[in-house]
Amino acid sequence: MFSSGQITFAILFIIAFVSILIYMYAKDKKLHKKNYKGVKWVLITFIGFIIFLFLVKYFLKN
């Protein structure tokens, strides 16, 4: 289905892409900590709200 050249290119591309992602994240880590300080509470609230909606749906259905 794929030639050996295409498979080699795909593997090298994935390795390079993941390496660049890791490097850029490490480079911006300090900046992310500064700018996105309270983001975890927004995520926890959002997940809690979704769980709340599922619980309301479950209890109203029964």
LINCOR-V808657 format. One line per field, one symbol per residue. phi: phi as a letter, one per 40 degrees, with the letter a starting at -180 (. if undefined). burial: # if it has 16 or more other ideal C-beta (glycine too) atoms within 10 Angstrom, else .. A space follows every 50 residues. Layout:
# LINCOR-V808657
phi=???
burial=???
This chain:
# LINCOR-V808657
phi=.bccccccccccccccccccccccccccdccccccbcbcccccccccccc cdcccccccccc
burial=.................................................. ............
